[in-house]
Amino acid sequence: MSRITTDNIFEDLGFDKQEAASLAVRATLMSKIIEYLRAHKLTQKEAAARFGVSQPRISDISTGKI
């Protein structure tokens, strides 16, 4: 059985269009933040200070927790 897919994996997984769009934006942002942290070789503590968030929040982002 073939299935038509969209450009949004979250929509393909069954999320409604609005939630799928939100999740896709958040996933892209997380990916870009992780790239930035690696490129600048920041520790979680340094990144938290730079972004004005807690270190546990940076940990969540680093481990893919949306």
ChimeraX attribute file (.defattr): number of C-alpha atoms within 10 A of each C-alpha:
attribute: neighborCount
match mode: 1-to-1
recipient: residues
	/A:1	2
	/A:2	4
	/A:3	6
	/A:4	5
	/A:5	10
	/A:6	9
	/A:7	8
	/A:8	14
	/A:9	14
	/A:10	17
	/A:11	18
	/A:12	15
	/A:13	10
	/A:14	10
	/A:15	14
	/A:16	11
	/A:17	13
	/A:18	10
	/A:19	13
	/A:20	18
	/A:21	16
	/A:22	11
	/A:23	18
	/A:24	17
	/A:25	12
	/A:26	13
	/A:27	16
	/A:28	11
	/A:29	14
	/A:30	20
	/A:31	15
	/A:32	12
	/A:33	16
	/A:34	16
	/A:35	13
	/A:36	13
	/A:37	17
	/A:38	11
	/A:39	9
	/A:40	9
	/A:41	11
	/A:42	13
	/A:43	14
	/A:44	18
	/A:45	14
	/A:46	14
	/A:47	21
	/A:48	17
	/A:49	13
	/A:50	10
	/A:51	10
	/A:52	9
	/A:53	12
	/A:54	13
	/A:55	17
	/A:56	12
	/A:57	14
	/A:58	24
	/A:59	16
	/A:60	12
	/A:61	18
	/A:62	17
	/A:63	11
	/A:64	12
	/A:65	11
	/A:66	11
